[in-house]
Amino acid sequence: HKELCYDHSHTIYANIEFDWTKSPEADPKTMSLYLFDEDGTNPERYEFVNREGGRIRLMTGTYQAICLNSDTEVICHENTDNFSTYTITTDEVDILSGMSTQGIMKASAPRVKGTEDQKVISPLEKIWCHQMTNIEFTEDGANTLTLTPEKSYAHVKLEILNVENLLHTTAVSGAITGLADGYIIGLDKLSEGLATIPFELKVTGEKKDRLEGEFYTFGHCPNAMNKHILTIYVIMRDGSKWVYTVDVTDQMHNISSEIITIVIDQLPIPELDPDEPGEGGGGFMPTVDDWNTINIGINM
């Protein structure tokens, strides 16, 4: 047996380094490190005010670790007391939250049939994570831990071309179903739940005939190959509301680049009579009426 020791506390200093070779473009302002006991419990958090790392003080022993950038606003942390359950997700939001920056009141809007039980969550921010197990910190060792954070998000872009009558709209937003609702960092896998993510669409193009939007998500299809339905919500200047749905599963699954790009040609937005009330008047706030739903197959 070892003799009892009374003259020190068995705490040491260790150097923590973040190696960004897997994500050289990453530019987080702050980083968090969580060290769990050997059995994956009792996490201790250490914060670094840069992306390089720093020096920490801790007890000797065997640990498991996860790290991620902490300069985020919408990230929510769940089941944080164990290495194998530590999950990040985002806030739940309204299905029309993509219109919030356009000054539109929240209003009930139809969901895609069969996806009503999916959570509606905010788009993700850029997030970089890494996990390690069986890390030994000893009194007589070098005690330098190097973690290699890498991208833990998917980038989705949407382009809708040759859209007529966009000048007749008050607000437009989109949403895509069947996306992962979180990421279990310690296990390096997507959580099993499905979510719908709403996002903002902006009118672009010289002729103001394009809609463009982009957002970040944890990924898609955590368990099986699910359907992904794009929903486009349109509020017209006369107060009428239109919702267009199109199956974009193939575009989400069959990708050959890091960015998932969905391109659609045309969108049947109706033309308004300029003599009708509400058309042409600035600042008109539509009332909560029924939505006109159109299921369409659009040329991709």
C-alpha positions in Angstrom: 0.0 0.0 0.0 1.0 3.6 -0.4 1.7 5.7 2.7 -0.8 8.4 3.5 0.3 11.8 2.2 -0.4 15.0 4.2 1.9 17.6 2.6 0.0 18.5 -0.6 -3.4 18.4 -2.2 -2.5 16.4 -5.4 -3.5 19.2 -7.6 -1.5 20.0 -10.7 -1.4 22.5 -13.5 -2.1 21.3 -17.1 -1.7 23.0 -20.5 -4.8 22.9 -22.7 -4.3 23.4 -26.4 -6.8 23.6 -29.3 -5.5 22.4 -32.6 -7.5 23.8 -35.5 -6.0 21.9 -38.4 -9.4 20.2 -39.1 -11.2 23.5 -39.1 -8.7 26.3 -40.1 -11.5 28.7 -41.0 -12.9 28.6 -37.4 -12.8 31.9 -35.5 -14.5 31.4 -32.1 -13.9 34.1 -29.6 -14.2 31.8 -26.5 -13.9 28.1 -25.8 -15.3 25.8 -23.1 -13.7 22.6 -21.8 -15.7 20.1 -19.7 -13.7 17.5 -17.8 -15.6 14.5 -16.5 -14.5 11.8 -14.0 -13.3 8.5 -15.4 -16.9 7.2 -15.1 -18.3 10.1 -17.1 -19.8 12.1 -14.2 -19.0 15.2 -12.1 -18.2 17.6 -15.0 -16.0 20.6 -14.3 -16.0 23.5 -16.7 -13.0 25.6 -17.8 -13.4 28.7 -19.9 -10.8 30.2 -22.3 -11.1 33.7 -23.7 -9.4 32.8 -27.0 -9.2 29.8 -29.4 -5.7 28.8 -28.5 -6.3 27.4 -25.0 -4.5 28.1 -21.7 -3.4 26.7 -18.3 -5.8 25.1 -15.8 -5.5 23.6 -12.3 -7.1 20.3 -11.5 -6.8 17.1 -9.5 -4.7 14.2 -10.8 -6.6 11.3 -12.3 -8.3 9.9 -15.4 -10.8 12.1 -17.2 -13.1 12.2 -20.2 -13.3 15.6 -22.0 -15.5 17.5 -24.4 -14.9 21.0 -25.8 -16.9 23.4 -27.8 -17.0 27.1 -28.6 -19.0 29.2 -26.1 -19.5 32.4 -28.1 -23.1 31.4 -29.0 -26.5 32.8 -28.2 -29.1 30.2 -29.2 -27.4 27.0 -28.0 -29.1 25.1 -25.2 -27.3 22.5 -23.1 -29.2 19.4 -22.0 -28.4 16.3 -19.9 -25.1 17.9 -18.9 -24.2 15.7 -15.9 -22.8 12.8 -17.9 -20.2 12.6 -20.7 -22.3 10.2 -22.8 -25.5 12.2 -22.6 -24.2 15.8 -22.9 -26.4 17.3 -25.7 -26.6 20.6 -27.4 -29.8 21.9 -29.1 -31.3 25.3 -29.9 -34.3 27.2 -28.6 -37.8 26.3 -29.6 -39.4 29.1 -31.8 -42.5 29.9 -33.8 -42.8 28.4 -37.2 -43.0 32.0 -38.6 -39.9 33.2 -36.7 -38.2 33.7 -40.1 -40.5 36.7 -40.6 -39.7 38.3 -37.2 -37.1 40.6 -38.7 -39.6 41.8 -41.2 -42.0 43.3 -38.7 -44.7 40.7 -39.0 -46.9 39.7 -36.1 -46.7 36.1 -35.0 -49.7 34.1 -36.3 -50.7 30.5 -36.5 -49.6 28.8 -39.7 -50.1 25.3 -41.1 -47.6 22.6 -40.6 -46.7 19.9 -43.0 -49.0 16.9 -42.5 -47.3 14.2 -40.5 -44.7 16.6 -39.0 -46.9 18.4 -36.5 -45.2 16.6 -33.6 -41.7 17.7 -34.6 -40.2 20.4 -32.5 -39.7 23.8 -34.2 -36.2 25.0 -33.3 -34.0 28.0 -34.1 -31.3 27.6 -36.7 -27.9 26.7 -35.3 -24.9 28.9 -35.0 -21.5 27.8 -36.1 -20.3 25.3 -33.6 -17.0 23.3 -33.3 -16.6 20.4 -30.9 -14.3 17.5 -29.9 -14.4 14.7 -27.4 -11.7 12.5 -25.8 -11.6 9.6 -23.3 -9.0 8.1 -21.0 -7.0 11.2 -20.4 -4.4 10.8 -17.7 -3.2 13.8 -15.6 -0.3 12.8 -13.3 2.0 14.5 -10.9 5.1 13.5 -12.8 3.8 13.9 -16.4 3.9 16.6 -19.0 0.2 17.1 -18.6 -0.6 18.8 -21.9 -4.0 18.0 -23.5 -4.5 18.8 -27.1 -8.0 18.8 -28.5 -8.9 19.1 -32.2 -12.3 20.8 -32.6 -14.0 20.4 -35.9 -17.2 21.6 -37.6 -20.3 20.2 -35.9 -22.9 21.8 -38.2 -24.4 21.5 -41.7 -24.8 24.5 -44.0 -28.1 24.7 -46.0 -28.7 27.2 -48.7 -31.9 27.8 -50.7 -32.3 29.7 -54.0 -35.6 30.3 -55.7 -35.2 31.8 -59.2 -37.5 33.6 -61.5 -40.2 34.4 -58.9 -42.9 36.8 -60.2 -44.9 39.2 -58.1 -42.5 39.4 -55.2 -43.2 43.2 -55.0 -46.8 42.2 -54.0 -45.6 40.5 -50.9 -45.3 41.8 -47.3 -43.2 39.0 -45.9 -41.7 35.6 -46.9 -40.1 32.9 -44.9 -39.2 29.2 -45.2 -38.9 26.0 -43.1 -37.6 22.5 -43.7 -38.7 19.4 -41.9 -37.0 16.2 -40.8 -33.7 17.7 -39.4 -31.9 16.5 -36.3 -32.9 18.3 -33.1 -29.5 18.1 -31.4 -26.0 16.7 -31.1 -24.6 14.4 -28.4 -21.1 15.6 -28.2 -19.5 12.8 -26.1 -20.9 10.1 -28.4 -20.3 12.2 -31.6 -23.7 11.5 -33.0 -26.9 13.3 -33.8 -29.7 13.0 -31.2 -32.7 10.9 -32.3 -35.4 13.5 -32.4 -36.6 15.3 -35.5 -37.1 19.0 -35.8 -38.5 21.6 -38.3 -36.2 24.6 -38.7 -37.7 28.0 -39.9 -35.4 30.5 -41.6 -35.5 33.9 -43.2 -35.9 34.4 -47.0 -34.7 37.6 -48.6 -35.7 39.1 -51.9 -32.6 39.6 -54.1 -31.6 40.0 -57.8 -31.5 43.0 -60.0 -35.2 42.4 -61.0 -36.2 41.6 -57.4 -37.2 38.1 -58.7 -35.1 35.8 -56.5 -35.5 34.5 -53.0 -32.5 33.4 -51.1 -32.0 32.0 -47.6 -29.4 30.0 -45.6 -29.1 28.5 -42.2 -27.0 26.1 -40.1 -28.4 22.9 -38.6 -26.9 19.9 -36.8 -27.7 17.7 -39.8 -30.5 15.5 -41.1 -31.7 11.9 -40.8 -30.2 10.9 -37.4 -31.8 7.4 -37.6 -33.2 6.7 -41.1 -33.6 8.4 -44.4 -36.4 10.8 -43.7 -38.4 13.1 -46.0 -37.5 16.8 -46.0 -40.4 19.1 -47.0 -39.6 22.7 -47.8 -42.4 25.1 -46.8 -42.5 28.6 -48.0 -44.8 31.0 -46.2 -46.0 34.2 -48.1 -48.0 37.1 -46.8 -49.4 39.3 -49.5 -50.1 43.1 -49.3 -53.8 42.4 -49.5 -53.6 40.3 -46.3 -54.0 36.9 -48.0 -51.6 34.2 -46.9 -50.1 31.5 -49.0 -48.1 28.4 -48.1 -46.2 26.4 -50.7 -44.8 22.9 -50.0 -42.3 20.9 -52.1 -40.4 17.7 -51.4 -36.7 18.5 -51.4 -35.5 15.1 -50.0 -33.4 14.3 -53.0 -31.7 17.7 -52.9 -30.9 17.3 -49.2 -29.5 13.7 -49.5 -27.7 13.8 -52.9 -25.0 16.3 -52.1 -21.5 16.5 -53.4 -20.1 19.5 -51.4 -20.0 20.6 -47.9 -22.9 23.1 -48.5 -26.4 21.6 -49.1 -27.7 23.7 -51.9 -31.4 23.6 -52.9 -32.2 25.4 -56.2 -35.9 25.9 -57.3 -37.1 27.5 -60.5 -40.2 29.7 -60.2 -42.8 30.0 -57.5 -46.5 30.7 -58.3 -47.1 33.8 -56.2 -50.4 35.4 -57.3 -50.6 38.8 -58.9 -52.7 41.3 -57.1 -55.1 43.9 -58.6 -53.6 47.3 -57.8 -57.1 48.6 -57.2 -57.8 46.1 -54.5 -57.7 47.4 -50.9 -54.3 46.8 -49.3 -52.4 46.6 -52.5 -49.8 49.2 -52.9 -50.2 50.7 -49.4 -47.1 50.6 -47.3 -47.1 49.3 -43.7 -50.4 47.3 -44.0 -50.5 44.7 -41.3 -52.5 41.6 -42.4 -55.0 40.0 -40.1 -55.1 36.4 -39.1 -57.0 34.7 -41.9 -56.9 31.2 -43.3 -53.9 30.1 -45.3 -54.1 29.0 -48.9 -52.1 25.8 -49.2 -50.5 24.7 -52.5 -48.6 21.5 -52.8 -46.5 21.8 -55.9 -43.8 20.0 -57.8 -41.3 22.7 -58.8 -38.6 22.3 -61.5 -35.3 21.9 -59.6 
